[in-house]
Amino acid sequence: MRPDLARATDKSHSKGRGLAMTAKKSARKKASKKTARKSGARKTTRGRAGGRRRGAARERIYDVLARLEKELPPNLARLVRQIAKNLKELERQLERQRAEGERRLSRLENQIRTDAAKALRRLEKAVGPRPASRRKKATRRKKT
């Protein structure tokens, strides 16, 4: 445990300050929640990314590239800028391809639904009850 936290939690040294500290922290948390609600921020759900937002990894990559650019000499900094530019272009292309794939999939799903509905109607028509025949029975002729 950190020494500054040990002091605050130790009963002989706290003299009532522990409650004040927790009240401040909870007030701060409530204020940040209100601010998040006002700004329209959404809660993230835990998914494959382990609770992180979808673009969190992307942001970290760009942060690292920006930091590298500042630390490296100018000739290498240009290379880092070019890498970042190429990465953004690749992301744009991937997003475009993903969107096109979703559109194509949606069209195929709609086509399959309509074909299945047509086949089901034909099947119901083929299996369904037949209307009574309208033909009259032939009358027997008497032999003369």
C-alpha positions in Angstrom: 0.0 0.0 0.0 1.2 3.5 -0.7 2.3 5.5 2.3 0.0 8.4 1.7 -3.0 6.0 1.5 -1.9 4.1 4.6 -1.9 7.3 6.6 -5.4 8.2 5.4 -6.8 4.8 6.2 -5.0 4.4 9.6 -7.5 5.2 12.3 -5.0 6.8 14.7 -4.0 9.5 12.1 -7.3 10.0 10.2 -9.2 12.1 12.7 -12.3 12.1 10.5 -10.4 13.1 7.3 -11.2 9.7 5.7 -14.9 10.4 5.5 -14.2 13.9 4.0 -11.9 12.3 1.4 -14.5 9.7 0.4 -17.2 12.4 0.2 -15.0 14.5 -2.1 -14.3 11.5 -4.3 -17.9 10.5 -4.6 -18.9 14.1 -5.4 -16.2 14.1 -8.1 -17.5 10.9 -9.6 -21.1 12.2 -9.6 -20.0 15.4 -11.3 -18.1 13.5 -14.0 -21.1 11.2 -14.6 -23.4 14.3 -15.0 -20.9 15.8 -17.4 -20.7 12.6 -19.4 -24.5 12.5 -19.6 -24.7 16.1 -20.7 -22.1 15.6 -23.4 -23.9 12.6 -24.8 -21.2 10.2 -23.9 -22.2 6.5 -23.9 -21.2 3.8 -21.6 -19.0 1.2 -23.2 -20.0 -2.4 -23.0 -17.5 -5.2 -22.5 -16.9 -7.0 -25.7 -13.9 -8.5 -27.4 -11.9 -5.3 -26.7 -12.1 -5.9 -23.0 -14.3 -2.9 -22.2 -12.3 -0.4 -24.3 -13.9 1.7 -27.0 -13.6 0.5 -30.6 -11.0 3.1 -31.6 -9.0 3.1 -28.4 -6.2 1.0 -29.9 -6.1 3.3 -32.9 -5.8 6.3 -30.7 -2.9 4.7 -28.8 -1.1 3.9 -32.0 -1.4 7.5 -33.2 -0.3 8.8 -29.8 2.8 6.6 -30.0 3.5 7.7 -33.5 3.2 11.4 -32.5 5.5 10.9 -29.6 8.1 9.1 -31.8 7.9 11.9 -34.3 8.8 14.4 -31.6 11.7 12.4 -30.3 13.3 11.4 -33.6 15.5 13.5 -35.8 13.8 15.3 -38.7 14.6 12.7 -41.4 13.1 9.9 -39.3 10.2 12.1 -38.2 9.2 12.5 -41.9 9.2 8.7 -42.1 6.9 8.4 -39.1 4.6 11.0 -40.6 4.5 9.0 -43.8 3.7 5.9 -41.9 0.8 7.6 -40.1 -0.5 8.9 -43.4 -0.4 5.5 -45.0 -2.1 4.0 -41.9 -4.9 6.5 -42.2 -5.3 5.7 -45.9 -5.4 2.0 -45.1 -8.1 2.5 -42.4 -10.2 4.5 -44.9 -9.9 1.8 -47.5 -10.8 -0.9 -45.0 -13.8 1.0 -43.7 -15.0 1.5 -47.3 -14.6 -2.2 -48.1 -16.4 -3.1 -44.8 -19.3 -0.9 -45.7 -19.5 -2.2 -49.2 -19.5 -5.8 -47.9 -22.4 -5.0 -45.5 -24.4 -3.5 -48.4 -23.8 -6.5 -50.5 -24.7 -8.8 -47.7 -27.9 -6.9 -47.0 -28.9 -7.1 -50.7 -28.3 -10.9 -50.7 -30.3 -11.4 -47.5 -33.2 -9.5 -49.0 -33.0 -11.6 -52.2 -32.9 -14.8 -50.2 -35.9 -13.7 -48.1 -38.0 -12.9 -51.2 -37.0 -16.2 -52.9 -37.8 -18.2 -49.8 -41.2 -16.5 -49.4 -42.0 -17.3 -53.1 -41.0 -20.9 -52.7 -43.1 -21.2 -49.5 -46.1 -19.8 -51.3 -45.7 -22.3 -54.1 -45.3 -25.1 -51.7 -48.4 -24.1 -49.7 -50.3 -23.9 -53.0 -49.1 -27.3 -54.1 -49.9 -29.0 -50.7 -53.0 -27.1 -49.8 -56.6 -28.4 -50.1 -57.8 -28.7 -53.7 -61.0 -27.1 -54.7 -63.9 -29.4 -55.5 -63.9 -30.5 -59.1 -66.5 -28.9 -61.3 -66.8 -31.8 -63.8 -70.1 -33.5 -63.9 -70.2 -37.2 -63.7 -70.9 -38.9 -67.0 -74.4 -40.4 -67.1 -74.6 -44.0 -68.0 -76.3 -44.8 -71.1 -78.7 -47.6 -71.2 -78.1 -50.4 -73.7 -80.9 -50.6 -76.2 
